[in-house]
Every structure is written in C-alpha cells, then in structure tokens.
Amino acid sequence: MNILKRISSKTALILCSLTVVLSSCSSGDDSSDSEQSDYYLTAKIDGVDYSREFVTVSASADNTDIYVITAIGETSSIALTLEGPISTGTFTTATGTFPVMFYQQNDPFVAWGATEDGGSGTITITESTATYLKGTFSFTGVNPADDSTKLIAEGRFKAQKL
C-alpha cells in the first residue's frame, strides 16, 4: 500500500470510509424524490459544469461528530467532510484538521482529495438549520497514486440533513 504511506492514518481512514460510502450508495442522478427538489450541489470540475440534485448531509455511523455532505452520481461523486458540531463559518484544509474534500470518478475508479496531507480547499457554511446545510466550497484535489490534480471551483450546495 505505497499510496497509504504518503498520507496520515487519519486521512487514509477517512478517504477509505468515503470511498466505501460513495461506492456503495445508489445513484442519485435518477432521483425523482420531491423532497430532494430543493437540494443541489454545483461546481466546475477543471472548468466543466458539474451538477447533482440528490445531496445529503449525515453524521458518521460511529458518532464521532464527523459530518459528510455527499452528491452521488452514476459516473462521479463529491463528498465534503466537516467535524461537528457544524456551525456557520469558513473551514480550510490548511488548519491541519478538517475539512476533507473528495472528488471521485467511478469508471475507471480514480479519486482526488484535499486533506491536511495534500491538496487545499475551503468550505463555507452560510446556513445551518434543522433540515439543511447551505454553503460554498472549492478545492484542488490530489490523487496520491499519480500526483495528478483536479480543480473543483465555484462550488455551491444545499444539502438535506438526514
């Protein structure tokens, strides 16, 4: 596991967890759930428009106060991870803790992340209610397998709290 030697165990655990979460979830591209109609995630991936309409935020299963905002699609997905409790404000990977930002292509599987160990990025939470989170994000993700990068810019989201 040469890739894992280059990133901390904390980051490796989070990236592996996100990979399992994003790979095991069903596609939201075809969702017609009327409850999701108010939720979205948009961005530019290396200058190309990206949009998802099935966007959720959920707490980690082990109750460690880690929240994951996910926008899952058939061909690609984005996940943004924050440490709780979630409040309004700006969070950056430069702080040495959270957030972790992740972009994944499914076929073939390739992933780029921005963590305390590589890449860079910012998430700004502008609204946090009992039912949703709203905000902006941008990051430069790094693929630790080949050091390639992806620029995710002009990101905006409104995610339903589960």
N, C-alpha and C positions, 0 to 999 in steps of 0.2 A: 504494500500500500504506500508507494512513494508519494502519492498525492497527499495523503493524510500526514506525512512527516512535515509537510510545508505549512500546515495550519495547526492552530492550537486544538487541543482535545475538546474544548468547549465549542469552538466553531465547527469542528468536524461533527460533533454530536448534533448540533443544530442543523447543519446542512444535510446530514443523513436523515434526520427527522423530517425536514421539509421535503426532501426527495420522496420519502415514503408517503407523506401526506399528499403531495401533488400527484404522484404517480398512481395512487390508489383511488383517488376521487374520480367520480364520473364527470364527464364533460358538462360544463355549464353553457357551452355555445348554443345548445338547442333548448335551453330552459324557456318555458313559457309561463312560469310561475308568476302570477300577477303581483305577489308580494315582493318580488325582486325587481319590478319595473322601475323603481325609484333608485336603484343602486347601480353603480358603474365604476369602472376603472379605465382611464385612458392615459396614453403616453406616446412618446415617439421612441421606437427602438432603432438605433442607428439611423434616425431621420424618417423612419417609416411609421405611419399611424398604426396604433395598437388600441384595441377596444374590447372590453368584456362587460357583459351585463349581469353576470352572476358573481357577486362579490360579497364575501362574508368576513367577519372577524370572530374568532373564537379563542378561548383560553386553552392552554395546553392541557392534555388529559391528566397529567400528573400534578396539577395545581401548583405549578412553580411560578405563577404570575408572569407567564410568557404568553403574549397575545399574537396571533398570526392572522394577518389580513391576506386573503387569497382571492385571486382572479384566475380561475381554472378554465382552460380551453382544450380543444381536441389536439391542437398542434403545439401549443405553448402555454406557459403559465407564469404568473408573477406572484411572489409572496413577500410580504413586508412583516418583519417581526419586531415587536416592541416589548420592553419589560414593563410590567404593571406596578402600581395601578396606572392606567392610561389617563393622561390629562392633556389639556391643550398645551402647545409649545412646539419647539423645534428640537429634533433629536438627530444626532450625527454619528457616523461610524468613527469619527476622529476622537470621540470621548473615551475609547478603549473598552467600552461595554457594549450595550445595544445601541442602535438597531442592527439587524441583519437584513439585507435585501437580496433577493434571489430572482433570477430570470432563467427559465428552463424551456428548451425545445425538446419535443418528445420523440421525433423520428428523423434522424438518429438522436438518441439522448445526449444532450450537451447542456451544461449549466454554467452560469456566471453568477458570482456572488460578490457583494460588498459587505465586508465584515471588519472587525478590528484588525484582522491579519492581512487584508488586501482589498483593493478597490476603495471606493469612497462614495459617500452618499448622505442624503438628508431626507428625513420625513418630518413634515409639519402637520400637526393635528390642529385643525381650526375649529372643529365642533366635536364634542363628545356628549351624547345623550344616552338615555336608557336603551334606545333602539338602534343607534348607528354611530359610526365614526366618519368624519369627513376631513379631508386634508389634501396635501400635495406631497410629491416626492420626486427625487431624481437621484440617479446613481450611475457610477461606472463600475460594472461588474467584471470580475476577472475569473477566467476558467483556469483552475490550478493545474489542469492536465497539460495545457499547452501555452499558458500565459496570454491567450487571446482576450480581448476585451469587448464589451458591449456597452454602449452609451444609452441609458434609459433617461429621457429628459421630458420635461413638461408634464410630469405625471400628476393626475388628479384622481381622487376616489371618494366614493361614499359607500361604505360597507355596512351591511346589516349585521348587528350583534346577534349571535346565536346563544 
